[in-house]
């Protein structure tokens, strides 16, 4: 078991090093038109950069170190660095605010940030909402935190958001239309008012 853990730590360290290198070579995005995914989702770059043909998003750990990156291709395909950490790691958008939002994907986070002006944290997927919520709660013990889940047909987004909110004593907010995340909902001209 110790050997396996040591190997995993080595993989994590190698991926983190590679992530830092890629991030340093990636170029900041000035206009939405520089990547098709931003145009499709109707969002600004929100800290994402361009690396070759892909949008690249940094994942930070609790110490705010880059440990992994997510690549998003023009068609919306998403991949992480092999061997990189994801559990409990996140992409923050905006400076800390008294109310902090946590959601799944990058596009949803960018949309919520643009809509509310609140610091928004992307956990990358539903399964990572609870670990990220725990990390953010430790970093900001007195801030109000709202977990903004996806309204999945399967029910996964809703249950994982509620589970994450319950774990840190906060509330979950789900868009009212089944099959939509907050990006889908807000891009259709709905406005959330109060999350």
Secondary structure, DSSP 8 states (H G I E B T S, - for coil): -HHHHHHHHHHHHHHHHHHHHHHHHSEE---GGG-HHHHHHT---TT-EEETTEEEEEEE-TT--EEEEEEE-TT--EEE-TT---TT-BEEESS--SEEEEESSHHHHHHHHHHH-SEEEE-SSGGGHHHHHHHHHHHTTTSEEEEEE-B-TTSHHHHHHHHHHHHTT-EEEE-SSTTB-HHHHHHTT---S--
